[in-house]
Amino acid sequence: MITMVDKNRILISYYREGKSISRISKQLKITRKTVRKYISEHQELYGNEQVLQALEKGLSSKPHYDSSARGKRKLNSEIKEIIKYCLTENKKKRNSGQHKQQMKKIDIFEYLIEKSYNIGYTTVCSYVNELEQTKKESFIKQNYTPGIITEFDWGEVKLYINDKLQTFNLAVFTSAYSNHRWAKLFYRQDTLAFSQSHIDYFSFTQGVHSELVYDNMRVAVRKFVGHNIKEPTEALLELSNYYKFNFRFCNVRRGNEKGHVERSVEYVRRKSFSRKDNFADISEANDHLLKSLDKINDTQQQLTNSTANELFEDEKPHLYQTNIPYKCFKEEHSKVDKYSTIILFGNRYSVPEFLVGKLLDVRIFAEKIDIYFNNKFLCSHTRSYGLHTWTLDLNHYLTTLSRKPGALKNSTALSFSDEKIRNIYTNYFDKDSRGFIELLQYCKDKNIDFETVNKAVDKLKKISPTDINKDKILVIIDKMKETKTEQNADNEIFTYSIDILTNLASVFN
């Protein structure tokens, strides 16, 4: 290959150094024909009367070769027939649903090499492109009507939970009209998470679009019937029936047909978790995600000069209203073991201790489990996606602990309880386990949350910080309840008086 440097050396050697064509050919190892060619071209250019115009365009032109009439020496008719045969087989595989088993260009090239044909990979690629004549796809911009279409998709997010890297699934909804986005993190990309994401999204928007668009995800498409017809899953049919929306699937490998949400997954993931990716648990991560989405939806869009929240307000009157959220769960049965726990997917959950040995009904949701006995609701736990974990409620063991108060200190139930409960026990009841158990039993019987206990302890710290016990805490709690009752009574009297004055004013008017 002759370069610009070689061309310049030829001209300089001939004109400046006075060397002959033969000598230049020997020194530069370039044929005499080529040397003579570039000298002739240069003489012709300088001998032209329009040399000034040539100077304006530039005299330094790259060496070029006329290959238009040159034939392909290695691509003979025999090789062409083999390549055509391979492409025909690819077409058969596409028609039979085996598109992932087609021969690529590199496979065809290796097939030819195995048959001892001497040919280059680029030659094979050029001939395949010539036969297939693949055209680039064009896209048609769409105009959307308020309240008609929402698009859904999954994406993966890797976050640190207590400094441990975990992979989560990001469910993303995007309104085609307003570009309003909503998303939520789930541990899995299964049917329960798919349904729960829709339930939470419709509860958030307080309405349902007319049509939802999906790609060919397994939680939405049960099976393919022919090339273009897809049969939806039972979960999607139930959601569609309850919330009264139509659904549509993209063509295979055509994510651009729901381009809003395809971009939204990447955009939401980057805007929400590029700077902060370490959280205490998935609940904290989802709270952070919602705050990020609020900022995204409040950002002015370039094409509309409006925010997604402002445009979504235009959509709300067109949405189908639902008052009661749908429930999607999986039913299981589990027997209570000697630790007063049930086992689900290798993880343990506590139940009231009087149920040891009983068979319970369990409703498994994407984020929680509800436990029933004889069709009566017992308790609920946050669902664990760990391995051999224990989820215990200290209140479930109060009867046994009242008989064995010494077992409280080193019990697993205490270690799994809320940090505030552990702190009160450690700081004030370390040597009075029975008093602490009686305090918990009182709160359970009177339906008093532990936040009230914390407030009572804080008040006692100001009065007698060195002497805090069960009886004093209960006295403070009772006084707090009396004060709240009096305030409620005053509020009722005030509200009643306002109503009377309002009615009198309307009469006089």
N, C-alpha and C positions, 0 to 999 in steps of 0.2 A: 504494500500500500504506500503510494507516494504522498508525502505530507507537504505542508506549506514550507517547512524548513528545507526539505529536499529540493523543492522547486526553486527556492531562493538561492540555494547553493549552486544549482545548475546555471542560473542566470549570472550570478556573480563570477563564477569560474570562467564563463564564456566571455562576458563583456569586460570585466575588470582585470582578470588574470590572463586572458588571451589563450586559454587552453582549448585544445581541439575537442570535438565531440567524442572521439574514441578515448582520449585520456580521461575526460570527465566520466565517461561510462565505466572505465576500469576503477577509478578512485571511489566513486559513489556506489558502484555495483548496481547500476541501473542500465537497462538496455539502451543501445544507441538510438533505437527507434523512439523511445520515450524522451530521451534528451533532445533529440531533433524536434520532436513535437512541441515541447514547451518553448524552445528557442524560436520556432516558427510562429507560434501564437504571439509571443512577445514582439517580434519584429512586425507582425501584421498590425498589432495594436498601435505601436508607435509610428508606423507608416501611414496610419489613417489620418485623414484631414480633420476628423472630428475628435482629435485626441483630447481636447479640452473637456468635451462632454464625458469622455471616458474617465478622465481624472476626477470629475465630480462624482461619478458612480463608484470610483475606486478601482485601482489597477490590480490590487491583491485579491485574486480570486482563488478559491480552493481548487485543487486538482479534481477533476471529475471524470467518470467513465460512462460510456454509453452502453448500458446493459439491456436495453429494450429488446434487442434481437437475440440476446443470449439465451439459450435453452437451458433447462435444468438437466445437468448431465447425470445425476444420480437418481432423480425421481422419474423412473421409467414407468411404462404402462403396467408392468407386473406389480410394482409397489402401489401404484394408484388403485388397482383393483383390491388389494388387501386392505388399504385404508377405507375404501368405500364399503367393503364387507363389515369392517369393525363399526362403522357409523350406522349401518343397517341393523346390526345386532343391538346397538345402543337404543335405537328407536323401538325395537321390539321390547326391550326391558322397560322403557318408559311407559309403554302401553300396558304392560302387565304389572305395573306398580313396583318395579325393581329399579327405580331411578337412582337409588344409592349404590347400585352395583354396576353402573355404566363404566366403560373404559374412558379414562381421561386421555389427553394428548400424550402425556408421559407414558401411559400404559400402552398406547398404540406404538409409540417409538420403541419401547422395550420389547414389545412383541415382534417388531421387525428385526431388531438386533438379535433376538433369540433365533430367528429364522436365517441369520447370517447375511442379512442385507446391509450394505454399507451406505448409510444415509444419516444426515444430521437432524437433530431435534428441531431446530428452527425451520428446516425444510418441511418436516411433518406438520408443524403448527401452521405454517403458511398455507399448506394445501388443505388442511382441515377447515381453516377459516374461510378459504375460498369456496369450499363445498357447502358449508353451513350458512355462510353469509349472514351471521348473527347481526341483527339490528338492535340498536339501543332503544330502550323503552322510553316512551314519552308519557308525561303525566298531565292530568287535567285538573285544574284548580276547581274546588268545590265551594259553593255557597251554602251555608247552613241556616236553618230556621230555629228560633229559640225553643228549647224544650224537646227537641226531636231526638238527638243522638248523643250518647255517651259511649266512650271507648274504654275497654278494660284490658289490662295486661299485667303480667308478673315480671319482677326483676329481682336479682340477687344483691344483697348488701352484706358486707363483712364488717362486723363491729366487735369491739372489745367489751365484754361483760365481766366486770370485776377483773380486768386485765387479762381475760382469757378470750382469744379470738374465736368468734362463732359466726356461722353463716345463717342469715335470715332471708325470708322471702318477702318482697315488697309488693303489695297489691296496690295498683294505681288506677284511678278513674280520672278521665279527662272529658269535659264537655266540649263537643265539637264547635258549638257556637261561641261560647264565652271563653274557652280555654281554661275554665276553672278546674283546678286540680285538687284531688283528695287522695290520701294514701295511708296505709297502715302496715306495720310489720307483723309477720307471723313466723312461727317456728317451721311450719311445713307448708307445702304447696298441695294440700290435699282437699278433698271435698268439703270437709268441715270448715277449713280456713276460707275456701272459695265462697261458700254460702255466708259465713260470718262477715266477710269483707263487704258483701252486698248489703247485708242487714245493717251494718254500721254506717255504710255510705248513705243509704236511703234515710236512715234516722238523722244523719247529719244534715242532709239537704232538705229533709222534710218533704220529699217528693220524688217522683220517678220519671225519668225520660221515657219517650215513646219506644225507643229502640236502643239496644245495647249491642256493641260490636266486639267480637272476640276473634283471636286467631285460633289455630287448631290445637289448643291445649287439651290435655287428656281429661281434665276435670270438667270440661265443657262439651267435648265431642266424644260420644260413646264409641262410635265406629263410622267408617266411611262406607257409603252405599254408592258404588260407582266412582267416577272420577271427581265430580263436583258436588255431590250430595252428601251431607253429613248428618248423622243421627245424634241428637243432643243427649246428654246424660240426664238421669232422673233428677239430679239436684238442680240442674238448670231449668228443667221443665217445671219443677215445683216452685222455684223462685219466680219464673215467668208467669205462672198461673196465679200466684198469690199477689204479686206486685203489678200484674197486668202490663207487662212490656213485651215487645217483640224482640227477637234476637237475630243476628246475622253473623256468619263466619266469613273470614277472609279466604281468598284462594290460597292454595298451598304455597308456602315460601313467598308470600306477598304481604309482608308486614307493613309496607307503605300504604296499604289500603286502610289502615288505621294509624296514619302517620302522626296524629296528635299525641296519642298515648305512647307510641314508640319513642318519640323524643322526650315525652314527659318522664318516663322511667329514668333515663339518663340524667335529665335536668334536675328532677327532684332528688335523686340520689346524690348528685354532686353538690347541689345547693344546701342540702340538709346535713350531709355527713363528711364533707371534704375537710372541714375544719375541726369538728368535734365528732369523735367516733368511740369514746369510752364512756360507758354508762354502768349504773349499779344493776339494772335489770331491764327487761324489755319494756316495762311500763314507762320507765324514765325515758327510754329511747323513743317511744311513741309520743310522749308528751313533747319532746324536743322536735319531733317530726311535724306535729300539728302546728307548733309555733313557726317553724320554717315555712310550712305551707301557707300560713296566714300572711307572712311577708311576701311570698311569691305571688299570691292572689291579690295583694294590695299594690303590686308594682304595675306602673302604667305600661301598656303594650304599645309597640311602635306602630302597628298597622291601624289600630282603632283609637289610639289616644285615650283609652279608658282602661281601668283595671279589670281583672277577671271577676272580682267581687261585684263591681258595678254592673257588668254585663250579665252576671248570674242573677241579679235582682230582676232583670228583664225576663229571665227564663222561668222564675218561680211560679208566676200565674199559669204557665202552660204545663206544669208538672202534675202527675197523678198523685193525689194525696192519700196517705195511709196513716192510720192512727195507732195501730198495734203492730209492733215489729214481729216479723216471722221468727220462728225458732227452728234451728237445725241442730239435731243431736243424734248420737248413736247410742242405742240402748244395750247395756250389758248387765250381767248378774255376778255378784261376788259374795263370798262367805267371809264373815268377820272372824279373824284369827285371835289368838290369845292375847295379842298386844292391842286389841280393840282397833284393828286397822283392816282395811280391804286392800287388795293388790290389783292394780290395773297396769298392764304393759310394763310390769317389773317395778313399778313405783307404789309406795304405800301411802294411804290416806286414813286419818283417824276418824272414828265415829263414836257416838256416846257408848260408854263402857257396858251398859246393860244389854247391848246387842251382840255380845261375844257368842259366836256359834250360829248366829242367824244369817239367813240368805237375804241380801239387799238388792234392790233395783238401782241401777246407776245410769244417769243420762250424761253422756260425754259430749261436751261442746268443744269448740276449737280452743277456748281459753279457760274453761272451768269445768268442774264436774259437780252435778247435783245428785244427792243420795236420798233414796226413799225407802221406807219400810211400811209394807201394807198400804201402799199408795199414799202415804203421808210423808211430806217433806221433812227431812231430818237436818241436813246441813249442806254446805257448799264449800268447795276448795278451789283454789287456783290450780289449773292443770299443770303438772310437771312434765317437761320433755327431757329430763335428765335420765340417768341410769341408776337404778336401785336407790332412789331418793325417798326420804320420809317427809311427809307434810302432816304436822300434828297440831291439834288445837288443845291447849292446856285445859280448857273447860270440859273437854270430854273425859277427863280423868279425875275430876274433883272428888267424886264419891270414894274412889279407891285411895286417893291421897289423904282424904280426911281420916282414914283408918291407918294409913302409913305415911304420916307427914315427913318422916325422915327420908323418904325416897324422893322428895321433891328436889333437893339440892342438886343431885347428879342426874336427874331425869332427862331423857331425850326431849320430852315434851317441853320442858322449861327452856332448853337450849334452842328449840325451834320457835319459841314464842317471840312476840314483838320486843324490840330492843328496850322500849320504855318499861315494859313489864319486868324484864330482867334487871334493869337498873334499879327499880323500886325494891325488888326483892333483895338484890345484892347490898344496897345502901341501908335499908331500914328493917329488913325481915330475915337477915341471914341466920339469926339465932331464934327466929320465931316463925318457922314454916307453917305451923298450924294456924297462926293468926293471918298469915298471907293467904292460905287456902280458904279460910272463912271469909276474908275480904273478897276474893274472887267469886265465891259462891253467892255472896250477897249481891254483887254486881250482876251476876248471871240471873238470879231470881227476880231482881228488880229492873232488869233490862237497862242497866247503866253501862255506858261505854267507858273504856279505860281512859279516855281523854279527860273525863270528869274527875277520875281518880288523880290524874296528874295535876289538874288545877287545884284540887283539894290539898295535895302534897305541897304545891308551891305556896299556898296560903299559910300552911302550917310552918313552913321554913321561916317565914317572917315572924311568926309568933314564938315558936319553940323549936328551933332547928335541931336541937340535940335529943328531942323526945318526940318522935313520931311513931305512932302505933295504929293498929286497926281501929280501935274505938274512936280516937280523935279524928281519923280520916272519915269515918262514917258520920260523925257529928257535923263536920264541915260539909259533907255531901248533902245531908238532910237540910241544912241551912240554905245551901245553894238551891235546892229544889223548892223550898218555901219562898225564897226571893223571886225565883222564876215564876212561880204560881201567882204571886202578888202582882208582878209586872204584867203577866198575861191578863189578870183580872182588870187592872188599870187600863190596859189597852182596849179591852172589850167595852168598858164604860166609856172611854174616850170615843171609840168608834161609834157606839150607840148614840152618844150625844151629838156627834157630827151629823148622823143620819137624821135625827130629829130636827136639828137646826136647818138642815138642807130642805126638809119637807115643809117646814114652816115658811122658809123664804120663798119657796115656789108657790105656796098658798097666797101669801101677801102680794106677790107679783101678779 
